[in-house]
């Protein structure tokens, strides 16, 4: 049984249901913007959310894209948290981890949104589910929290529930664990700055205020992290003289996943494990790995290991380290911890110890990282890991859920995690899912060790088949998409449509017809995590390294050198001809697939394939594994329509023939004069509300490498919806983002008139948008013009005050709340800038402003230095009275309240400050 479906004829999804009790209705009637009550999950999801195995075991949640894995994770995380906020139990310390910055922020936002409305468990919510499905569970009633101090946005709660990316997590462990840290203080600062790449305001202000620190970094030869882009840049040098023709991606994967990133590489059981040295698998240990783990044969493993030793030499000579070096250091220090060390950390505000860990997109983590996760949890049987190996397109990670189960079995008393699966897809209809399932079948058949076997996704509705098109020009593509109805020679886009290409290089080489709307074009990596009604996958096979020129160097050593008569690399996709009807019978006869209810499939016996047969070799055709996972990821971005257009018939024919034989696609050719019958795809007539909602969606997802593209799309969507203010908001944000990417020499050198005018213009745009989130950005622009430090300081202070006031209003707190770290940061910026202005012009008012901001930021030692510097004319009665009021008088909701409590309680943190004030009073 499922909820009713949407009545929109173009949608193939279920309606979301919400419990509306008296308290929920009151919340809605408050009229606050961006109300987002958590919805009622379905019966299968609810079962996983409240699943309680006996004995306690960790849970591995497997499911393909769109099956609700993240929803289950967030709800389960909150259900666990909510059961401990009634005061009868010790509150749990929870940790959420992922590799994805955007996903981390989104999960934190969802969790904190639930925290505003949930109070305690009740049986009200699932009474209907109980009678309908027979699930004996307890739900959660949506109520505004009665005690604002327990809100998850508070300082205390933030210590108990953390949301972190793996990079920050590892760095925090390095700083907090006993033993010699891997990073120096300056290296840790450098990593912190690197992580601020997405928060350009913080990075920009701190760069402006820390000239001395930057000079110190330039003097010290700090190590730099070796990520894959750097590895690829050094690849020619690494393999020089080796004669190897292996692909850099495959070698990086073997190093990161096995030679350095496997559990065996940690050498946990060795006596010398406590020594501060890097460890890795020896050649013999690497050769001994089962073929199901490293799928290289012995010859290629020896070649990889030779390249690894070259890589290590170059890495050390050039001052690099990689993440595996850090993981090894942390694992060694954890192995040396005793019970006393754990108890000491439990009494501090550190990250450790952790009661429960939730990890999303776990397929992006190495074995060694997962081992550390389990070791750091008080109970290694209290982890919740969610992921999908069909989407493991992270460079360098070879992941299987089977390996995770082995880690637990071998290291934690034989308690293997409980495996749970989700198979109902809530994003896409059956037409899209059947095509995606055909790709997954190929992955199982050719690379059975690369992903875990799951039953095919079940679509809740039938829908239009995906469409394949072979075209010789973009004009033909336009004709096929919209036929005679098209009024322009360019491709027009609807609010929920996108073109996906294989790579940035393919994006740069798009025909002219795409150029005016290039923001609607994304790479597979950029599209991951987003969803669209209609997806046009353009030249995926033409630009694929499995079929084009890119794959030549990779396949050369296997085919051309070993067999001069072998098949050219452009035919790599032809191996699909090995997959026969008998193989499909075996797949659908598998017990897991049968249990899902999927027992039928299509196979067009009469279809005559034009694909020439090519024998498959896993060693020779490894590149197809990544390509098939990319193809699966691209297809599953679509909710309604998938269109696959190719300009090279030879390269696309093998997969096109396979799709047709499976009966999962419709074919449109240039002889079809009317285009796609009954479907107006690109250029669809969307409503004003469609454009407005899509604009907000792109704003929400304007992060990372797709930030500028999403901001441009948001502006276009708002323009079409007539939302002028929101359009200007997106354009102002875009202008700020673009100016941040320009060279630092312009920002730090002599500013010309044009540059200064541009900064003033962007400042005006940001302020005219009338959004508090732009005040800090406007302040940074003013800061960069030069000569406006005081105005920038006032903007930063105002920004911090409004953020604080907004948080109090949202929590409906009667008393003040502790400042968040974000708010304290901007008060500190304002204080430093005000103090800088004092040296330019002796202004008692500016000194008082600086002192007040220091006190708000709880930077008491800096405040004491300011008082002792003589900048405050304390001999003047008025100034001293202002100082007295700062310390003793204030409203209950003033940001100074925390300081006043500390001061009046004679807190140790205010000792220097009290001494400075006493000295000033005597003067």
DRENNU-940501 format. One record per residue (C-alpha): x, y, z. Coordinates in steps of 0.001 Angstrom, whole numbers, plus 500000, padded with zeros to 6 digits. Each point is the difference from the previous one (the first is absolute). Last residue first. Layout:
% residues N
XYZ;...
***
This chain:
% residues 923
543997555584536447;498625497803502741;497036499091497788;502302499071497119;501916497604502242;496768498446501195;498810499648496406;503251498329498924;499889497581502940;496414499081499225;501022499313496386;502917497828501005;497744497864502242;497067499777497538;500603496365498960;500271499026503664;496335500934500472;499333502696502583;496260499139499963;499232503632499107;502416499894497099;498879496642498604;496337500977500272;500732503350498375;501888498266497188;497084497676499248;497579502943500058;502019502076497517;497995498654497024;496985501816501525;496842498015500618;499628500565503749;500799503690499631;503273501447501251;501784501537502933;503060498707501840;503068499769497788;498949502119497044;498376502486502359;503253500478501914;501892500658496761;497432502588498943;500367501656503402;503774500038499520;499563501761496670;497640502621501423;502231500722502962;503035500796497888;503034498522501690;499233496755498144;501218501456496708;499875496536498295;502931499555497621;502293499857503003;501452496647499037;498849498505503332;496358500062498906;500782498435496616;502172497347501615;497120499058502320;497602499695497049;502473497715498235;500148497813503119;496204499932500213;499315498736496481;496460498948500944;498783501004496506;497495502335501656;502821501392502170;502209500642496968;497047501693498287;499437502307502966;503691500896500199;500157500874496300;496911502216500220;501413501693503125;503223500699498116;498055501395497028;498113502350502331;503243501156501563;501266501045496552;503731500422499534;500254499838496187;502034497507497984;501169498004503026;496387499745501191;498885498736496581;501926496753500495;498172499490503281;496658500316498179;501248497453497449;501071497555502705;496713500319501881;497892499580496848;501858496822499071;499558498665503568;496251500708499886;499961498106496705;501611496898501507;497795500080503099;496943499789497766;501334496950498162;501045498326503257;496424500351501221;499232502474502739;498499498563503182;496258500592500230;498247502873501753;496811499588501959;496381499502498998;500965497813497057;497559499836497097;502532497749498214;499464501775496686;500055503404501678;503249499234501830;501623498770496789;498928503119498137;501424502235502727;503386498239499806;500138500171496203;498957503674500205;502755500769502524;502690498187497982;499053501828496793;499879503344501822;503503499414501359;501308498995496568;498334503013498383;501390502351502666;503495498593499440;499690500541496237;499048503643500614;503017500437502302;502399498339497577;498935502225497132;503346501364498796;500778497184497577;497633498621497335;500595496503501332;498301500670503308;496948501319498173;499726496692498127;500414498064503281;497229502014501650;497664499347497070;500631496272500442;499291500229503734;496742501865499358;498950497534497298;498422497377502261;497878502739501570;498152500368496716;498904503383498726;501015499249496372;500843503702499770;502889499424502407;501601497353497787;499549502002496815;501472503112501642;503034498064501188;500357498607496478;500067503534498607;502501501202502591;502286497091499124;499736500818496307;500756503634500696;503152499008501886;501176497834497108;499317502743497496;501819502609502091;503088497854500455;500811498135503163;503676499811500778;500792496389500872;498257497616502361;496737499473498175;501407500290496501;502875497710500861;497530497509501473;498818499120496529;496292499751499297;497953497183501493;498517502165502750;498687502394497338;497997497153498498;498416498966503291;498983503578500876;498426500487496577;498169496672500353;498620500937503434;498814503318498573;498477498197497027;498169497536502254;498597502805502180;499122502056496919;497964497061498738;498381499632503420;499022503665499938;498681499813496423;497829496932500508;498256500135496597;499948496208499694;502196500048496904;502500502280501744;499957497771503069;500907496995497850;502753501903498209;501502501211503296;499877496477501468;501683498593496893;502798502552500312;500382499144503682;500038496271499194;502784500464497456;502035502140502383;499767497456502816;500572496815497973;503583499527501193;499037500311503642;496509501106500977;496948501564498415;497601497227501064;497604502168502028;500076502709497345;499219497414497315;496962498764501925;498794503570500655;500072500682496271;498162496754499380;497220501102502314;499653503347498207;500072498445496524;497344497415500878;497877502661501755;499991502130496859;498747496988498087;502117497963497615;499390499619496294;502643497529498849;502771501461497864;501829496717500060;497605497097500171;496747500337498163;498804496416499993;497078498644497968;502150498632497207;503677500808500288;501064501803496813;497374500395497320;502251499284497049;501093496563501180;502557499224497309;502702501515502174;499701497135502427;498222499396503303;500386496678501770;498027499000503081;501801498366502876;499705497074502466;499361497133497592;503086498049501053;501028499616496362;499642503766499596;502211500754502993;502673497580498768;499950501454496499;500418503521501410;502820498748502239;501975498493497097;499019502780497504;501273502982502046;503592499989498783;499162499232496379;497059502423499894;502068503012501007;497653502995500482;498209498560503011;496765501026501755;498640498253503088;496661501384501173;498650499144503460;496559501194501072;498128500033503321;501965500127503257;503463500160498509;503299500098501974;499959496178499850;501290499962496433;503116502028500827;500963497827502997;499555496794497985;502166501339497179;502733501029502447;499878496523501563;500285498502496524;502982502222499201;501781499119503234;499714496278499290;500737500467496302;503534501183500805;500811496511501196;499914498712496418;503368498340499547;500285498377503416;496352498942500031;500363498423496577;496875499841497851;499948498431496556;498735502354497299;497014499194497781;499082502347497184;496944502114500841;497418500211497219;497348498317502119;497017498441498267;496958500308502239;497720496985499576;500839498525503394;499023503204501770;500754499307503658;497745501508502633;500012499136503689;497840498200502509;500558498818503565;500203503215502019;498252499131503277;502931501070502155;500499496458501296;500809498804496496;502848502507499765;501487498867503294;499645496292499113;501741500431496647;497857498750497127;499793503502498564;503776500054499551;500221496451498661;497291500710497438;501852503161499004;503133497957499407;498030497598497817;498660502941497975;503535501054499223;502611502476501258;503132499482497908;498786502608497468;500638502626502681;503695499599499147;499344502347497082;500487503017502312;503770499738499446;499714500559496223;501939503307499890;502955498170501540;500813498252496698;499491496228500047;503051497760500108;502099499063497003;503264501275501494;499353497898503127;501985500683503144;501070503509499019;496672500993498433;497606498489502515;501170500196503583;502666502668499716;497800502219497847;496880499789502159;500934502881502297;501803502110497431;497052499701497609;497279500717502580;500069503760499523;499614499649496232;496407498865500268;498143496851501014;500632499219503628;501163503574500619;496371500996499320;499500503057497805;498000498222497274;498344497740502561;498661502921502047;499273502112496938;497082501857501615;497937498614502852;496811502078499858;498317499823503391;496383500954500691;498233500376503354;503189500846501831;501879498830503092;503185501151501691;502331497919502188;502451499296497206;499487502556497218;503460501549500373;501708496596499789;498059499024496877;500946503290498343;497423502754499765;498272501976497239;497136502379500856;502599502704500597;500949499657496344;496807501701498916;501405502390497407;502704497458499086;497840497009499211;499282500853496364;503677500846499525;501042496374500333;501449498639503270;503799499801500185;500372501560503457;497476497560501488;501870497019498540;503201501241501654;498102500458503266;498997496333499857;497357497406498994;497115502303499152;496627500572501667;497382502316498511;497412501234502451;496274500496500453;497726501016502862;499290503661499204;499712499477496266;502824500507497560;500150501338496454;502477498540497516;500996502521497365;498856500214496381;496762501672501034;496283499524499403;499758496290500703;496574498484499391;501191498212496858;501815497384502021;500696500620503673;502683497572501106;500567498328496652;500393503294498172;502369501354502645;502129496855499747;500112500288496227;501195503598500297;502640498804502472;501528497917497246;500484496392498883;497477498528502404;499446496613501595;497126500201502479;499035497834502962;496801500601501975;499187498890503554;496672498228500322;497068501996501278;498629499095503428;498753497126502094;499502500778503654;501387498901503389;503335499105498495;501789497082501612;503768500175500075;501669496781498930;501019497610502790;503405500751501470;503335498296499448;502871501993501391;502396501814497726;503458499609498510;500404496248500411;497496499116497275;501795502143497437;498842498659496614;496672498412500935;499096502116503003;500941503214498183;498017498876496942;496957499365502183;500409503488501503;499740501511496501;496803498043499269;498622501108503373;500466503661499005;497889499439496875;497310498241502033;500131502830502558;499235502710497450;496857498227498783;499029498902503520;499622503557501291;502718502063501678;500390501717503365;498259497806502569;501849496788499181;498875496960501948;502976497703500584;501381500814503425;502287497451501625;501128499147503503;503193498151500936;500559499418503700;503610500610500935;502201496980500744;500620499394503686;503015497670499874;501764501417503010;500932503359498572;503072499702497782;499532497212497454;496204500059499744;499757503779500063;502539500479497236;498443497073498081;496604501712499989;501614503098498523;501682497945497273;496633498517498992;498608503523499715;502398500495497097;502188503014499262;502860500831497657;500932503603500682;502518501970497934;497706502397498136;496510500176501470;497615498420497468;498514497604502533;496417500419498789;499314496293499358;501556499324503400;497055501655501724;500206501358503517;498819500150503577;501958499158503157;498353500075503428;502419499188502809;499097498732503465;501706496595500015;503412501595500404;498779501106503460;501928502920501427;500631501036496374;503571500951499214;501083496508498923;497099499649497560;500765503278498284;503723499190499914;499231496745498161;497801501937497582;502905502316499191;502309497023499380;497489498339497687;499830503140497840;496962502283499918;498068501109496875;497610497009500159;498829501363503362;497801502494498202;498546500792503428;501587499189503370;498202500056503341;502041499406503151;498768499251503516;501406500441503494;503086502048499141;502940500582502359;501394502281498816;499311503259498164;501489501988502845;498118502102502533;501740498266502888;499004497410502611;499717497184497471;503558500702498853;501365499106503435;497953496789500124;501324498886496615;503587500596501109;499415498005503186;498556497082498012;503151499695497909;500813501517496611;502951498492498114;497938498656497073;498435503447499575;503457501520499508;500809497464497292;496699500536498189;500579503772500001;503460499701498409;498732497544497376;497071502264499117;502370502965499542;502270498063497652;496917498720498127;498897503592499415;503083500715497921;503137501942500835;502043502325497822;503299501780500571;501538499519496553;502546497302500849;497432498119502075;497398499752497244;502573499264497283;501324497008501957;496538498766500926;498859500196496362;503008498032498754;499253497303502586;496361499969498846;500992499733496326;501960496821500825;496988498734501931;497687500627497040;502278498021497673;500158497123502456;496213500127500269;499760499973496202;501915496771499712;498149498385502927;496519500685498636;498104503137501028;496537499609501531;501144501072503440;497346498818502427;498281497098498265;503393498863498716;501030499248503568;502995501962501301;503220497948499984;501738502212497435;499573502987502326;501410498099502958;502974498844497899;500642503543498777;499868501309503550;496791501661501068;500377503449501494;501339501653503101;501172503520500743;502181500469503024;499497501393503479;500612496697501863;496985498577501816;499456497337497336;503424498541500761;498309497161501848;497793499099497045;496298499292500513;498595503190498483;501979499795496763;497960502886498553;500558498559496507;497835496990500888;497050502334500560;500346501257496432;500926503575499058;503743499806499298;500538497164497482;496268499264499719;497539502842499452;502323503005499634;502793498337498068;497796497784497811;497642502876499259;502867502346499083;501322497362497584;496585499617498377;499468503740499589;503516500510498576;499356497526497154;502641497344499463;502357500419497036;503145499198501946;503419500261498364;501479500871503368;502255502785498714;497572502764500938;497018498541501884;500135502479502860;500984502969497811;497088499477497602;497692499575502975;500990503223501779;496904501904498857;497893496902500606;501305499752503557;499270503710500515;496388499519498819;499799496804502123;500759501657503324;503527500231501421;499628502283503007;502616502731500308;502797500129502545;501058503372501323;503385501495499115;499986502808502527;500761503477498649;496751500181498016;498024498960503027;501620502698502121;499141502613497377;496391498848500088;499923500315503780;501357503530499825;497418501056497391;497185498643502138;497093502459499954;499371500071496243;500438496234499725;497574499601502903;497431502175498260;500302498169496679;499865496477501430;497005500774502171;498255501701497080;500920497298497489;498255497260501917;500297497268497344;503805500222499993;499895499983503792;501295496434500019;503325501222498641;500252502509502829;499530497251502585;502612497905498213;502460502900500237;499283500491503668;500682496314500632;503252500309498073;500955502984502145;499400498106503251;501979497020498762;498117497009498682;500506496318500872;499474500593503686;502370498185502412;498001498056502575;496630500376501652;497077500591497610;498500503490499755;501816501730497126;500272496973497717;496395499092500737;498892503478498946;501945499719496733;498454496622499251;496487501328500607;500595503184498002;500977497959496932;497241497442500566;497350502710499852;498352500752503293;496629500274501698;500233499804503789;497307499205502562;501002500225503658;502194503098499850;497421501745497802;497430499313502698;501863502114502549;500582502926497638;496402500179498947;498853499246496462;498799496628501138;497375501708502166;500237498856503607;500302503569501293;496770500817498204;498031497892502507;496485499382498743;500990498717496577;497356500669497410;498051496872499388;500022497386497262;499067496670501537;502429497132499566;499065496407499309;499945496802502034;499942496666498254;497922496814499775;499773499786496183;496719498317499066;499843501655496602;496652501776500051;499193500071503718;503521500924501019;500455502365497074;496883501905501081;501170500184503623;503417501108498785;500097503602501113;498096499792503269;502187497511501890;502252502672501436;503725500667500168;501135503370501362;500465503626498938;500362500430496289;499427503398498388;503219501966499951;502165496884500132;498514498797496728;501441503065498282;503302499300501722;500099496522498475;499023501232496541;502626502776500040;502693497598501227;499077497543497239;500196502784497407;503343501303501289;501594496559499869;498497499271496572;501552503173498599;503430499252501468;500044496393498685;502416497573501629;497466499069502663;499826499737503771;497310500503502638;501108499695503621;497861499475503085;500819500454503682;497035498536501843;498268501752502867;499933498122503277;496470498790500558;496960501246501943;500387503639498937;497423499864497206;502623500676497364;501230496412499551;497237498482497855;500173503065497778;503624499290499019;499277496408498931;496948501102498054;502092502824498491;502685497702498676;497376497560498759;498166502773498164;503221501342498453;501205496546498909;496646498891498616;499759503171497910;503576499505498791;499195496491498743;496712500976498304;499955497832496861;501041502777497610;503405498598499022;500364496299500749;499706498499503424;502163498419502644;499716500720503709;502745498411502083;498887499887503614;502130499523503088;498926497283502361;498296499840503406;498960496478500978;497149500284499240;499442502291497037;498083503277500484;498532501315496764;498232503297500689;501144501884496891;500160496753498001;496338499156500661;499015503593499278;501714499817496627;498055496858499097;496712501503501225;500373503342498223;501360503139501644;497689502677501454;501333503433499102;502278502278501994;498516503487500303;501639502504497697;498929503566500708;502159502243497850;498533503263501259;498248500256503333;496237500407499956;499423498909503583;496922498246498594;502177497132498816;501399499400503489;496536500201501516;498793497359497524;502816497686501089;499022500403503661;496364499175499362;500783496877498013;500766499921496313;502150496993499130;501610500534496633;499605498010496774;502118500230496879;498245499280496714;501434497190497965;501965500468496795;499574499562496273;499593503633498958;499107501225496532;496247499379500431;499998501995503291;497471498241502258;502764498834502347;499600496441501223;498208498782503102;502076498604502894;501184496422499785;498730496538500930;
***
